[in-house]
Amino acid sequence: MPPRADRAPSAVSLIWGIVATQSTAAAPAQPKRMGGTLYRGREGMWSWVLHRITGVAIFFFLLVHVLDTALVKVSPEAYDAVIGAYKTPIMGLGEIALVAAIGFHALNGLRIILIDFWAKGAKYQKPLFWTVIVLWIVLLAGFVPRQLMHIFGGA
């Protein structure tokens, strides 16, 4: 039975009309998925992930550093034992990892400041990321050889 002219259409007929119109309209093209990672991220995502990882690693280093330094007051013998353990080659390699983490975290922090406070920061976030990587490699190139000589007795 057709609807009477003096009655408004029911909610069901309105919804059905919207659904029918939308289903016959051409579906919008799906955006292309960026390849390479699960999260569609590129430099920005990896920068974010590395910043969090290095931040957590630095936090735990500082926690251990404060605790082992506090041993001086509690037990000087225990402090000497801990410092002796730090003179091993494994800990020397750990110092390289620590400097790498601090260097990346600091340089990437400056990059984040530029992105946040420079009007064109977001536009240039990719080149800024690669600038951070290049500066980080230069920093490590100056530190790692000297540290390896120190660890393995070359200096």
Beta strands, then each sheet from edge to edge (+ up, - down):
end
